[in-house]
Amino acid sequence: MTRSVVLVGGGLANCLLGLRLRALRPDVSLTLVESSSCLGGQHTWSFHGTDVAPETGAWLLPLASYSWPHHSVRFPERRRRLTGSYHSLTSEHLHEVVMRTLGDRVRLDAPVVAVAPDRVTLRGGEQLQADLVVDGRGLGSGVPTGVTLRYQKFLGQRVRLSGPHGLTGPLLMDATVSQEQGYRFVYVLPFTATELLIEDTYYSDTGALEPAVLRAQISRYAVGQRWEIQTVLAEETGVLPIVLDCNLEEFWPVADDVPRSGLHAGLFHHTTGYSVAEAASLADELSRLPDLHSGAVAPWIRRRVARRWREQRVFRLLNRMLFLAAAPAERYRILQHFYRLPESVINHFYAGALTVGDISRVLTGTPPVPVHRALRYVLPSSSRSPGMPATLKAPGR
């Protein structure tokens, strides 16, 4: 039986889902609906090669716009180069691939006003009937119910330098910069010998961005690295949710029977905000389901979200320690302490797949925050507090 599928929202998760449905289920009648004139927004998503299973990596890695065999971190008392591969996918490249693959199955400039399990209503009244509707429109504005959030916020500039930068791989965290508003680091991706993406990033109590301040800090950082910025080619911003506590029954009530994807489903790494691995895994597995019908897919995704949220309890504990137990200027010590661990544990951490042994390693050792303060935040209930207002923008990473 031919199924009709409508994907609402042209962000990362639904773009990957559309590509996998096209590859694995050519019998499906597919429509991808996006309110703006391009897919993916203005963003760069990144992931480690070990974040995804080999079978998922087989089709995901060729989509990467850039790849490197190693990456580095810098802290005031620790510098380290890690051998794991790292990959980035730009929204421009994703747009090109999806448009080339799906063609007229993509409807741009098509705002959606209502979503139901069997239909999507566009502005102007047109209705798209479907057996399966997947809502991947992100978290929207403000803080959704059922989660206690803090934020990873950033402004990035893609720049062309007057000469070579000298980097051979990404600099995931340079926390040798001044620590303001909490944990701060600069994230650098070397696209060519003279082109970089430089992002000024904060793990912050609020999601408010000050673009002028971040632009000035990027400029100062470049000067400190002895890089002369010749041209700013593009700019992107993002506010990623960092979860301290969550309740799925409030976040996604059972009565809401429209299948979800991406951030709208809560499928992202609760500490790093990375979303590529979750989006790719969902796309792979959903496309292989025997029954592509909203009535079957919605509970399947909810069970998946419930499992992934249980598996991320240790990440939320670390988040509570980071934001609640450490003074803002000292928060970097928790990440600096983390990067003492074996590379295998670090890989498992980013993949969101810590083993029991990994968890023991992460939580043991001399804590970088006062023990009596850290113990107060072991239980999730201690972190419950009213959500802070913020605009959660479609993120990169």
C-alpha positions as CSV (number, residue, x, y, z in Angstrom):
1,M,0.0,0.0,0.0
2,T,1.4,3.4,-0.9
3,R,1.6,5.8,2.0
4,S,1.5,9.5,1.8
5,V,3.9,11.4,4.2
6,V,4.1,15.1,5.0
7,L,7.1,16.5,6.8
8,V,6.4,19.8,8.5
9,G,9.5,22.0,8.8
10,G,12.6,21.9,6.7
11,G,15.2,21.8,9.5
12,L,18.0,19.2,9.9
13,A,15.8,16.3,11.2
14,N,13.1,16.4,8.6
15,C,15.7,17.0,5.8
16,L,17.5,13.9,6.8
17,L,14.2,12.0,7.2
18,G,13.2,13.1,3.7
19,L,16.4,11.9,2.2
20,R,16.2,8.5,3.9
21,L,12.5,8.0,3.0
22,R,13.4,8.8,-0.6
23,A,16.3,6.3,-0.5
24,L,14.5,3.4,1.3
25,R,10.8,3.9,0.5
26,P,10.5,5.1,-3.1
27,D,6.9,4.0,-3.0
28,V,6.0,6.7,-0.5
29,S,4.3,9.9,-1.7
30,L,6.4,12.5,0.1
31,T,6.0,16.2,0.7
32,L,8.4,18.4,2.7
33,V,6.9,21.8,3.7
34,E,9.0,24.7,4.8
35,S,7.8,28.2,5.7
36,S,10.9,30.0,4.5
37,S,12.6,30.2,1.1
38,C,15.4,27.8,2.0
39,L,15.9,24.7,4.0
40,G,18.0,24.5,7.2
41,G,18.3,28.2,7.9
42,Q,21.7,29.7,8.2
43,H,23.5,27.1,10.3
44,T,26.4,24.7,10.5
45,W,25.8,21.3,12.2
46,S,28.7,19.2,13.4
47,F,29.2,15.6,14.7
48,H,32.0,13.2,15.7
49,G,32.5,10.2,13.5
50,T,31.9,8.0,16.6
51,D,28.5,9.6,17.3
52,V,26.7,7.4,14.8
53,A,26.5,3.7,14.1
54,P,28.6,2.5,11.1
55,E,25.4,1.8,9.0
56,T,24.2,5.3,9.6
57,G,27.6,6.8,9.0
58,A,27.7,5.0,5.6
59,W,25.1,7.5,4.2
60,L,25.6,10.4,6.6
61,L,29.3,11.0,6.2
62,P,29.1,11.6,2.5
63,L,26.7,14.5,3.3
64,A,29.3,16.3,5.3
65,S,30.5,19.6,3.8
66,Y,33.9,19.3,5.7
67,S,35.7,16.5,7.5
68,W,38.8,16.4,9.7
69,P,40.8,13.5,11.2
70,H,41.4,15.1,14.6
71,H,40.3,18.0,16.8
72,S,41.6,19.9,19.9
73,V,40.5,21.5,23.1
74,R,42.2,24.2,25.2
75,F,41.7,25.1,28.8
76,P,43.7,27.2,31.2
77,E,45.3,24.1,32.8
78,R,44.9,21.5,30.0
79,R,45.4,21.3,26.2
80,R,44.6,18.2,24.3
81,R,44.5,16.9,20.7
82,L,42.0,14.0,20.1
83,T,42.3,11.7,17.2
84,G,38.6,11.1,16.5
85,S,37.2,12.4,13.2
86,Y,34.9,15.4,13.2
87,H,32.5,16.5,10.5
88,S,30.4,19.6,9.6
89,L,27.4,20.0,7.4
90,T,26.3,23.5,6.3
91,S,22.7,24.5,5.7
92,E,23.6,25.7,2.2
93,H,24.9,22.2,1.3
94,L,22.0,20.5,2.9
95,H,19.5,22.7,1.0
96,E,21.3,21.8,-2.3
97,V,21.3,18.1,-1.6
98,V,17.6,17.9,-0.5
99,M,16.4,20.0,-3.4
100,R,18.4,17.9,-5.9
101,T,17.1,14.7,-4.4
102,L,13.4,15.6,-3.6
103,G,12.8,18.2,-6.3
104,D,9.2,19.3,-6.5
105,R,8.4,17.2,-3.4
106,V,9.7,20.2,-1.4
107,R,7.3,23.2,-0.9
108,L,9.1,26.3,0.1
109,D,7.5,29.6,1.3
110,A,4.6,27.5,2.6
111,P,3.7,28.5,6.2
112,V,1.7,26.0,8.1
113,V,-1.2,27.1,10.4
114,A,-2.4,23.7,11.7
115,V,-1.1,20.2,12.0
116,A,-3.1,17.0,12.7
117,P,-2.1,13.3,12.4
118,D,-3.8,13.1,9.0
119,R,-3.5,16.6,7.5
120,V,-1.6,19.8,7.4
121,T,-3.3,23.1,6.8
122,L,-1.3,25.8,5.0
123,R,-1.9,29.6,5.3
124,G,-4.6,30.3,2.8
125,G,-6.5,27.2,3.7
126,E,-5.0,24.5,1.5
127,Q,-5.0,21.1,3.1
128,L,-2.4,18.4,2.5
129,Q,-3.9,15.0,3.4
130,A,-1.4,12.3,4.6
131,D,-1.2,8.9,6.3
132,L,1.8,10.2,8.3
133,V,2.5,13.7,9.4
134,V,5.8,14.5,11.2
135,D,6.2,17.8,12.9
136,G,9.8,19.0,13.0
137,R,9.4,22.7,13.6
138,G,11.7,22.9,16.6
139,L,11.0,24.2,20.1
140,G,9.7,27.5,19.0
141,S,9.7,30.6,21.1
142,G,10.0,30.5,24.9
143,V,10.5,27.5,27.1
144,P,8.3,24.4,26.5
145,T,6.5,22.9,29.5
146,G,8.0,19.8,31.1
147,V,11.7,20.9,30.9
148,T,14.0,23.0,33.0
149,L,16.5,24.6,30.7
150,R,19.7,26.6,30.6
151,Y,21.3,27.5,27.3
152,Q,24.3,27.2,25.0
153,K,24.2,30.3,22.9
154,F,26.6,31.5,20.3
155,L,27.3,33.9,17.4
156,G,29.5,32.7,14.7
157,Q,31.2,34.4,11.8
158,R,32.6,32.8,8.7
159,V,35.6,34.8,7.9
160,R,38.4,35.0,5.2
161,L,41.8,35.9,6.6
162,S,44.6,37.8,4.9
163,G,46.9,34.8,5.3
164,P,46.9,31.1,6.4
165,H,45.5,30.4,9.9
166,G,47.7,27.4,10.6
167,L,45.1,25.1,12.0
168,T,45.0,21.5,10.8
169,G,41.7,20.5,12.6
170,P,38.8,22.0,14.5
171,L,39.3,23.7,17.8
172,L,36.1,22.5,19.6
173,M,36.7,24.5,22.8
174,D,39.1,27.2,23.5
175,A,38.3,28.1,27.1
176,T,41.4,30.1,27.7
177,V,39.3,33.2,27.0
178,S,37.8,35.2,29.8
179,Q,34.9,33.5,31.5
180,E,31.8,35.7,31.4
181,Q,28.2,34.8,32.2
182,G,29.3,31.3,33.0
183,Y,31.3,28.8,30.9
184,R,32.6,30.5,27.8
185,F,34.7,29.1,24.9
186,V,35.5,29.9,21.3
187,Y,34.7,27.2,18.7
188,V,36.8,27.3,15.4
189,L,36.3,25.3,12.2
190,P,39.0,25.6,9.6
191,F,37.2,25.3,6.2
192,T,40.1,26.2,4.0
193,A,43.7,27.5,4.6
194,T,42.3,31.0,4.9
195,E,38.6,30.6,5.8
196,L,37.3,29.9,9.3
197,L,34.1,29.7,11.2
198,I,34.7,31.4,14.6
199,E,32.0,31.1,17.2
200,D,31.9,32.8,20.6
201,T,29.9,30.5,22.8
202,Y,28.4,30.6,26.3
203,Y,26.8,28.0,28.6
204,S,24.5,30.6,30.0
205,D,21.6,31.0,32.5
206,T,19.7,33.0,29.9
207,G,19.2,32.7,26.1
208,A,19.6,36.4,25.4
209,L,22.2,37.2,22.8
210,E,24.2,40.4,22.5
211,P,25.4,40.3,18.9
212,A,27.5,43.5,19.1
213,V,29.4,42.2,22.1
214,L,30.0,38.8,20.6
215,R,31.2,40.3,17.3
216,A,33.7,42.4,19.1
217,Q,34.9,39.4,21.1
218,I,35.4,37.4,17.9
219,S,37.5,40.3,16.5
220,R,39.6,40.4,19.6
221,Y,40.1,36.7,19.6
222,A,41.3,36.8,16.0
223,V,43.8,39.5,16.9
224,G,45.0,37.4,19.8
225,Q,45.6,34.5,17.4
226,R,47.5,36.8,15.1
227,W,44.8,36.4,12.4
228,E,43.9,39.3,10.3
229,I,40.2,39.2,9.2
230,Q,39.9,40.4,5.6
231,T,36.2,39.7,5.1
232,V,33.2,38.5,7.1
233,L,31.5,36.1,4.7
234,A,28.5,35.1,6.7
235,E,27.1,35.1,10.2
236,E,25.0,32.7,12.2
237,T,23.5,32.6,15.7
238,G,22.0,29.8,17.8
239,V,20.5,29.1,21.2
240,L,20.6,25.4,22.1
241,P,18.6,23.9,25.0
242,I,20.7,22.4,27.8
243,V,18.4,20.2,30.0
244,L,18.6,20.2,33.8
245,D,15.4,18.3,34.4
246,C,12.5,17.0,32.3
247,N,9.1,15.3,32.3
248,L,8.0,13.7,29.1
249,E,4.3,13.6,30.1
250,E,4.3,17.4,30.3
251,F,6.7,18.0,27.4
252,W,4.8,15.7,24.9
253,P,1.4,14.7,26.3
254,V,0.0,11.4,25.2
255,A,-3.1,13.3,23.9
256,D,-0.8,15.0,21.3
257,D,-0.8,12.3,18.7
258,V,1.1,14.1,16.0
259,P,4.5,12.4,15.4
260,R,7.5,14.7,16.2
261,S,11.1,14.9,15.1
262,G,14.3,16.8,16.0
263,L,14.2,19.3,18.8
264,H,10.4,19.3,18.8
265,A,10.7,15.7,19.9
266,G,13.4,16.4,22.5
267,L,15.9,14.4,20.5
268,F,19.2,16.1,21.1
269,H,22.2,15.7,23.5
270,H,21.1,17.2,26.8
271,T,24.6,18.5,27.6
272,T,26.1,19.5,24.3
273,G,23.0,20.3,22.4
274,Y,24.3,18.3,19.4
275,S,21.5,17.0,17.3
276,V,22.9,15.4,14.1
277,A,23.3,11.8,15.5
278,E,19.8,11.7,16.9
279,A,18.3,13.1,13.7
280,A,20.2,10.7,11.5
281,S,19.4,7.7,13.7
282,L,15.7,8.6,13.8
283,A,15.6,9.0,10.0
284,D,17.3,5.6,9.4
285,E,15.0,3.7,11.7
286,L,11.7,5.5,11.0
287,S,12.2,4.9,7.3
288,R,12.3,1.2,7.9
289,L,9.1,0.9,9.9
290,P,6.6,-1.4,8.3
291,D,3.6,0.9,9.1
292,L,4.1,4.6,8.1
293,H,1.0,5.8,9.7
294,S,0.7,8.5,12.3
295,G,-1.2,6.2,14.7
296,A,1.7,3.8,14.7
297,V,4.6,6.2,14.4
298,A,3.7,8.7,17.1
299,P,3.8,6.2,20.0
300,W,7.0,4.6,18.5
301,I,8.8,8.0,18.6
302,R,7.5,8.7,22.1
303,R,8.9,5.4,23.3
304,R,12.2,6.3,21.7
305,V,12.2,9.7,23.3
306,A,11.4,8.2,26.7
307,R,14.3,5.7,26.4
308,R,16.8,8.3,25.2
309,W,15.8,10.7,28.1
310,R,16.3,7.9,30.6
311,E,19.7,7.2,29.1
312,Q,20.7,10.8,29.5
313,R,20.1,11.1,33.2
314,V,23.8,11.4,33.9
315,F,24.1,14.3,31.4
316,R,21.4,16.2,33.2
317,L,23.2,15.5,36.5
318,L,26.3,17.0,35.0
319,N,24.3,20.0,33.7
320,R,23.0,20.7,37.2
321,M,26.5,20.5,38.7
322,L,27.7,22.9,35.9
323,F,24.9,25.5,36.3
324,L,23.9,25.2,39.9
325,A,26.9,23.9,41.9
326,A,29.7,26.0,40.3
327,A,30.2,29.7,40.5
328,P,29.9,31.2,37.0
329,A,33.6,32.0,36.6
330,E,34.6,28.5,37.8
331,R,32.3,26.4,35.5
332,Y,35.1,25.8,33.0
333,R,36.8,23.6,35.6
334,I,34.1,20.9,35.2
335,L,34.8,20.6,31.4
336,Q,38.6,20.9,32.0
337,H,38.3,18.0,34.5
338,F,36.2,16.0,32.1
339,Y,38.9,16.2,29.4
340,R,41.3,14.2,31.6
341,L,39.4,11.1,30.7
342,P,40.4,8.4,28.1
343,E,39.4,9.3,24.6
344,S,37.1,6.3,24.4
345,V,35.0,7.7,27.3
346,I,34.9,11.1,25.7
347,N,33.7,9.5,22.4
348,H,30.9,7.7,24.3
349,F,30.0,10.9,26.1
350,Y,29.5,12.8,22.8
351,A,27.6,9.9,21.3
352,G,25.2,9.9,24.3
353,A,26.1,6.3,25.0
354,L,28.1,6.2,28.3
355,T,28.6,2.7,29.7
356,V,28.4,2.0,33.5
357,G,32.2,2.0,33.6
358,D,32.2,5.4,31.7
359,I,29.8,6.9,34.2
360,S,32.0,5.8,37.1
361,R,35.0,7.5,35.5
362,V,33.1,10.7,34.7
363,L,31.7,11.0,38.3
364,T,34.8,10.0,40.2
365,G,38.0,11.8,40.9
366,T,38.5,15.1,42.7
367,P,35.4,17.2,41.8
368,P,36.1,20.6,40.4
369,V,33.3,22.1,42.5
370,P,32.8,22.0,46.3
371,V,31.4,18.6,47.2
372,H,28.8,20.0,49.6
373,R,27.4,22.2,46.9
374,A,27.5,19.5,44.2
375,L,25.6,16.9,46.4
376,R,22.6,19.3,46.7
377,Y,21.9,18.9,43.0
378,V,22.1,15.1,42.5
379,L,18.3,14.7,42.6
380,P,16.4,16.2,39.7
381,S,13.7,17.7,41.9
382,S,16.3,20.1,43.4
383,S,16.7,21.8,40.0
384,R,13.1,22.5,39.3
385,S,12.5,26.2,38.8
386,P,10.4,28.4,36.6
387,G,11.8,28.4,33.0
388,M,13.5,31.5,31.9
389,P,12.1,33.2,28.9
390,A,14.2,32.9,25.7
391,T,13.9,32.5,22.0
392,L,15.2,29.1,21.0
393,K,16.6,29.5,17.6
394,A,17.2,26.7,15.1
395,P,20.6,25.7,16.2
396,G,23.7,24.4,14.6
397,R,25.9,21.6,16.0
